């Protein structure tokens, strides 16, 4: 058993270091940035601007979106999934986000959790939690994976 403990101690000592706290973005500033982005996203939804709303997703074929019990891939699928809600005359309740929590995972990657609320005439019509994995790119924080659930 002492040999196992020695081997484990050597493995831990030789392991590459994880991201240091100094390397990670400041959580408060990062949360403010994400909350502002979510606010812009809700505003885009509420004014019926599909392109601005889906503009937060990474424009590539690997972007993940969990819907109807399956993972779907690609920005094009995500845009097509939302498009009917933005068609002229389509019913689309107002959107807001609450309970935003942000955790930096690396200098350019974060995990965000929050709750979406769809509402009409002051009444909630749908809500649920969601989890996003986001990456900071040259054009801002982009969603790499979206897992949204309804209550």
N, C-alpha and C positions, 0 to 999 in steps of 0.2 A: 504494500500500500504506500509506503514512503516514496517508492520510485514513481508511482502514478502522480503523487502530489508534486514531485520535483518536475516531472514532464509537464504537468498542467501549469505550474508556475513559469516555466520557460516559455510555453506557448503564449501565455498572457503577456509576459514581458516582451516577447518578440512581435506581438500582433501590431499591425499598423494602428496608429492612433485614430480615434473617431474624430468627428469635427469638434474642435474646441469651442467653448462658449464664445471666445473672442472672435472666432471666425463666423459665427452665426449672426444673422441680422438681429437687431434689437426687436424683441417681441412686441413691445408697445407700438413702435413705429411701423412695423410690419402689419400688425393688426389694423392700425389706422389706414394703411394703404389698401388692404384687402376690403375693409368696410367701405371705403370710398369706391372701390371697384364694384362691389356688390350693389352699392347705391346707384351707380351709373347703369349697371345691368338692369336693375329694376325699373329705372327711368326709361331705358330703351324698350323694355317689355311693355310698359304702361303707355308709351306713345306709339307702339306698333312697329318699331324699327327692328326687324328681324336681323339684318346684317350687323347692327351694333350689338344686339343681344348675343348672337353666336360668335361675335368677334373676340370674346374672352376665351374661346376654345382654341387649342393649338391646331393649326391648319395642316394636319398630316393624317396619314392613313392609320396610324396607331393610336390615336386619341380614343380612349375608352369611355363608354357610356352604358350604364346598367339600366335596362328598361324591360319591363314585362318578364322579369326573371332571367334575362340573358345579357351577356356583355356584347355590345355592338361596337364596331370599330370604325373610326374615320370621321373627320370633320364633315364630309359630304353627307354621311348618314345622319349625323346630329342635326345639321341644317334642314335636311329633308324631314326629319322627325318633328321639328318645331314649325316648319313652314305652314301647315294647315291652320295653326292657331293664329297666324298673322295674315291670312288671306282676307281680302276685303269682305266685310260683313261677318267674319267669324267671331264667335263669342270668346272673349278672353278677359278673365277677371283681372283685377289689379294685383300687383305683386309687391311684396316687401320681404326683407330678410331680417331674422332675429337670431339671438344666441350665437353670434359669430365667435369662434374660437380658432386661433391660429397657432400652429406649432412649426417652427422651422426645423427641417430635417437635415439640411445642408445649406451652404451659403446661397444656393440658387434654387432650392426645392423646399416646398412647404406643404403641410397638411392643414386643410381648413375644414372645420365642421360648422354647421349652422342649421337653421330651420327656415324653410320657405313658407310663406303664408300667401295664399290666393284669397282675395276677398272681394265682395260686391255689396254695396249699400251697408257697409259697416259689419257685415256678417262674413265669417270665414267660410269659404267654399271648399278649400283643400289646404292641407298643410302636411309637413313632414320634415324629417331630418335629412341632411345630405352631407356627404364627405367628398372633398375634392383633393386631388394631388395636383399641385401647380408648380410650374417652373418659370423662373425669371428669364426672359429672353430679351433680345434687343428692342422689341416692341412692347414690353411690359410682361406682367405675370399672366401666363396662359395655362388653361386647364388641360392637364394630360389625361385625367381620369375623373369621372363624375359618377357617383353612386347615390342616387336620390331615391328615397322611399316616401310613401304616403302613409299617414296614420289611418 
